[in-house]
Amino acid sequence: MTAGTTTLSVMMFHRMWLPAACVVAAISWGVQTATQTTAQSSITLPPDLDRVLRDYEAAWQKRDAAALSGLFAEDGFVLSGNTDPVRGRVQIQKHYTGQGGPLALRAFAFAADGSVGYIIGGYARQKDEPDAGKFTLTLRKNAEGRWLIVSDMDNANARPRQP
């Protein structure tokens, strides 16, 4: 390598290093701000959608797997973290048997159009406590006009502990 080639190589290194450093800094800043976000504000749901959350809370608190599975469409899904998908009321009831306890649900967002809707929200053990996790409920209205859960997907805000 000649002196001219070395100078050119150093200049190219500096031209590539600065943009790369900026990208790394931007990604790092983005990760930090993502973990420092504040909780989402709660919204008020229309009564027919709010009923889904209140009925879910009541069944969960009573540890009533039959009542809980009855909130789902016949072909509904439970998509919980660290478990396989569960499909159908019978399997959902088996999945929820023995589960339950304190639960407070709140909505961040919702939409409904005809017979299809969704609720996005957070959950905690008690009302006014920080959210322990978040959920999405996709919904379908049955022939009687009652909203049923087609899928319930949730995950915790904290990462699972490694064994």
N, C-alpha and C positions, 0 to 999 in steps of 0.2 A: 504494500500500500504506500502511496505517495502522500506527501503532506497535504496536497489538494484533496485527495480522496478521504483522508482522515478528517479534515475540516468539514467536508461535505457529510460524512457519516455522523459526526458530532452534531451538526446542524439538523440532520434528519431525525436523530435521536431526540433532540430537544423539541422539535416540531411534533413528534409523536407522543413524547412523554407528557407534555403540558395538557393536550386534550385528554389523554388517558387518565391523568390525575384528576382532571375536572369531572370526568365521568364517574370515577370512584368516589369523589367527594359528593357529587350529586346523588349517587345511589345511597351512600351512607347517610346523608341528610334526609333523604326520603324515608329510609328505614326508621331513623330516629323520630321523625315527625309522625310516622304511621303508628308507632307505639305510644306516642304521647297525646293521642287524640282524646277528646272528652266523650262522655257518654252521649248517645243519641237522645233527643227529646222525645218524650211520649206524646202520642196523639190520641184523640178520642175516636173510637170506631163507631160506625152506625150500629144500632142495637142488635141487628141480626148477625153481624160479624162479631161483635163483642160477646155475644152468647157463646160462640165457639170457644173463646178463651176462658170465660168463666166456667163453662161446663167442663173443660179440660182441667182447670185448676181444682174444681170440686172433686172430680173422679180421681185425680192424682193424689189429692190430700187424703181421701178415704181409702186409697190403695185398692180401688174398685176397677180391676182390669176389664170386667165385662162392660161397665159403663164407658170406660175409656175407649175400648175398641168399637163401641156403638157410635162414637163420634166420627168414625172413619167410613168412607165409601167402602162397599163390599170388596173392591179391588184395590184398596188403599195401601200405602207404603209407610213404613217407619224407617227413616234413614239416620240412625244415630251414629255418632263417632265411635270408632274402634269396634264396630260390629258389622255383620253382614246385613244387607237389606232384608226387611221383613215385609211380606206381602199377604194381604187378605185379613179379614176380621178375625178369623179363627187363629191364625198365626200371631196376629197383633195381640190378641188376648193372652195367648201363651207367653209372648215376649214380655208383656207388662205384669204378669202374675207375680206377686211378691214385691213389686216396685211401687214407689210412691213416697209421699211425705210432704213437708212444707213446700209450697210453690206459689210464686207470684209472677204472672205474665203481663207484659206491657207491649204495646204496638209502637213501632217506629214509622211504618208505612203500610199502605194497603191499596188495593184496587179491586174493582169488581165490574164485570161487563157481561150482562146476561147471566148465564149459568156458571161462569168461571170467575175465580177471584184468587187473591192471595193476601196473606198478612206476613209482614216481616217484623220481628220484635226481639225482645230480650227476656231473660228469665232470671229470677233470684229465688232464694229460699223464703224471703219475706218482702212485702211491699216496702219501698223506699230504701232497700239495701242495694249496693252496687250489683250490676248484672253479673251473674256467674257464667252466662253464656248467651247465645243468640239462636234464633230459629227462623225458619220459613215454613209457613203452612200454605200449601196450594189447596184450593177448595173447589168443590163443584156442588151446585144446587140440585137437590133431588126433585122428583116430581111434585112433592108436597111443598116445595119452596124452602126447604131447610138446607143450610150449608153443611156439607160433610167434608172431612179432610181426605184429600187424595194423597198427599204426601206431607209428612212431618219430618223435616230435616233440622237437626240441631247440632251444635258443637259448643264446647266449653271455651271460655275466654282464656283460660290458662292452658299451657301445653301439658300433655300427659307426662307424668314422671317416668323416667327411664328406670327399669328394674336394676 
